[in-house]
Amino acid sequence: MTNYIFITGGVVSALGKGIASASLGALLESRGLNVSFAKLDPYINVDPGTMSPFQHGEVFVTVDGAETDLDLGHYERFVRTTMSKNNNFTTGQIYANVIDKERQGQYLGATVQVIPHITDEIKACIELSANNADVALIEIGGTVGDIESLPFLEAIRQMRVSFGRHVLFMHLTLVPYIKTAGEVKTKPTQHSVKELRSIGIQPDILLCRSEEAMSDEERAKIALFTNVPSESVISLMDVDNIYKIPQLLHQQKLDELMIQQLQLSAPPANLSDWDAVIAKSEQTQHQVNVAMVGKYVHLTDSYKSLSEALIHAGIHTQTKVNIVYVDSEKIETDGIRCLENMDAILVPGGFGERGIEGKIATVRFAREHKIPYLGICLGMQLAVIEFARHQLGLTQANSTEFDSNTPDPVIALITEWQDQSGTIETRHQDSALGGSMRLGGQACQLMRGSLIHKVYNKHEIVERHRHRYEFNHCYLSDLQQAGLVISGKSLDGQLVEVIEIADHPWFIGCQFHPEFTSTPRDGHPLFSSFIEASYQFQQSKTSEKQKNTKGFPS
Ligand code: GLN
């Protein structure tokens, strides 16, 4: 039977509930248990696919093609289990399911209500997400006290009644340090637990976010006021590296506490993988500056998986990676100079027209100055446009996403070019909003002898997609003749997946998103190779400089 750990949050949002939940998963996995996750989001959107990255952060894409909350990315980075569309539910989706059933007459004339129909649907989704794991970690989005999350809390309250000791409630709160008083304050935690208890949930374990480790007295005080044993008041202090959190929790015996409360038996924790990650990340030998030129640079959560993937690459190449976020609109107004000292340039995925010309100027700069370049999804499409404009002389080349009247649509919807090129059968027919996207894990064949083939050391890879537009086959041979290398294609050979530039030391554009499969323990070959190339480029700049200064009289 599956055991459930429900993680709620109190006091304020953005306490890192996702990372805390993921770390709990890593800890349980280190004890040989099989874990699963679910994130329940209290908003009305059916999924975050249509939500602005400016507001909501990154949309994480699962291998089965679901557009989900970024917390699923944290889960996949901390445990070996792969997430699917069944691991993220929103209020909108729950209501949509219930309304569908009502329309089909499945409620047999009953008055359909929040309790029991919505709560039953929530419970069904939770059980579906558990997928027979030993322990299912269920994170409730939002903050206790919000109106929106009440049905979720009611559902999990009911689950404790049904499953008894197989259910554990964990509550994440904030214990702030008040500078002027020179002490930490436990009152917000007391109030948050009071709020939770008023809806019938007594937490079993408290995870307290604080700047420093809490003293035994502070833990005892919280215990007294919240009715939680003091050994179950866990101090989750700030750390310089999120991958230290499983260790931090283990040091406070949290794994033992969870296992005892759920009455499970499990071997002792083996955190050697995580020890290795930390040890490697503390043995960096050099550092590089990587420019990330995008649109959502003011909310770095928008590029969460990407920035983590670069950090993982640093761990695996003993390099400290400094990510320099550059707003591509600023390049349009202030020019390209801000990229001059960079060791590598990355243009990430994105949607819409804003800042596009700044990104194209960025690609040109990387290509002409032979700076290592990685273009992901939109970053690959813009590399094709830049190449068509400046190497093939198609000065108005564009994507139909940004200019529907361009005379040279080198990037376009398949439906816009398939007739002309006489290739593609109708392979993407879903027309619902978001439905025309190519989503999820898809296989791609790599061309022998290419850089990407060397990087992956494989003929066939599977990576995740999230885009509507594609490389236009009608321009394939012209672009190839001008020196663009097509080094990856879909298995049927009809869609371009990877492009390179022959006379450039490291220039790769990929239509897929490799960042979704990078983990701290395993890294990712594409990002590791990119970071290695950035270090080599930095070294070549230094030796070039030394050469140039030689010969001058001292
Ligand atoms: N906007 C582009 C498309 O839809 C690229 C999407 C992306 O970068 N994820 O094809």
Boltz pocket constraint, residues with backbone or C-beta under 6 A from the ligand:
constraints:
  - pocket:
      binder: B
      contacts: [[A, 348], [A, 349], [A, 350], [A, 351], [A, 352], [A, 376], [A, 377], [A, 378], [A, 379], [A, 401], [A, 466], [A, 467], [A, 468], [A, 469], [A, 470]]
      max_distance: 6.0
